[in-house]
């Protein structure tokens, strides 16, 4: 057990864990986006999906706990990696000053790679807002009587949601742009034969996830979800005075 902890705490071990947790979270994004696309299918289908999900009294808490552990571990590894990079930055800078021509010929790091920590922080803030809306119901609490579809439509019709969700989903795309292919490299899959296909797959994956999630606030801006946020009106029972005679 001690040797395993020592191995995972090494530089290679941390990269390995970073890759595993990152790909696991990518898998969750695919599942989550697939479920959210039911918003476009109809209220009945989306409500049925939400009901089936929330009815899992045992599996759902286990899945949420596992997802929470994955997220915390991924964040912690990201912070550790960023601190190590910052600590080594002065050394790298001194080396690069004498190798400007060589560094330039190899190319500078792309935007997504250079700002992984910053984009990860923005995604975390976006996630907290999303959980505040849909999980904990503390941001714009839902009125009583709303179905899951009606509540989602209400949230996606708000101006605050449009801004935060569009920024969050687009930044998520930048984070995935480098993170997806970096995860495979961390797992040792960096052979020249596979590098280009993984890079192309990473670009397609980042665009699909980002634009897929961004489509919901965009459709909210264009009024797609308007009129779906009012609770169902219950029919008032007939009073004895107005009841039809038998």
Steps between C-alpha positions, in 0.01 A plus 500: 500500500784736588678425173178569308454837670865583431459405134182704457656801673790501254499724196400213271239377747337841526486530123345153481232592755440830322439315175271238655287751690486730198375228266249381760362853526486518120286187507267666748469805273387274214234333716383830649473670161309204357243528778470875458427462129164357605402863562467523123296180476222612730383560855365149551824332396720733705282466811501122464880504476530724807256285696686180411827662607373632832319175582835323536519539877810283535687521169464876458673596831778250423547644150495858631754415770730337248466796265574740786816306592613501137442875475679584825795278406520658154490850647762416764732354237447807283597731787808291583607495136451875467706566815781279372495678165511841667788390722698387196410801289802706604736217406328447165508873430876516555550203269273643232679834498804326353290287264261751347559381145456133593184566700350708219572235240321237709201721548348657810240313703149547367247713687307206645815339635644819647187597693377161621496611865310821421242328282464226762427764764233662281342159434493435876318830561254412226445156653421655839238725339354203313477296822344798675230505234417135443638299793468714812233745376663797677545723194161616371304242705227327306134568587294213632316290246751529215593190309867434425453614141317817601767587756782445251313715248457774762870505584610492136277798424680731745751762388743408779501141378562606141821682589642259758415183310630626166830612652528182706432261213734677258782503757428133563567442132841669525581290806407179321689604188830426671382284789354220285814426301720572803317226692601242240859620514494462878391139451799441273304503172724746319635296210535703176254259339224602741587862580325660202177293522479569876554871436223508238271297728576742784404800287174335392422393856568848643284665233216251543486531879545876504252582224258236625477656845512852356196423286272509807565862604507597132157353446391678816615831352288436190197420714486125443429433868267794560153415615614172657575637848158531655376232738205292387170652609294256702132492419290630787245248627139583436314639800175328603306810395629490142510128457271371226190324630491127455 
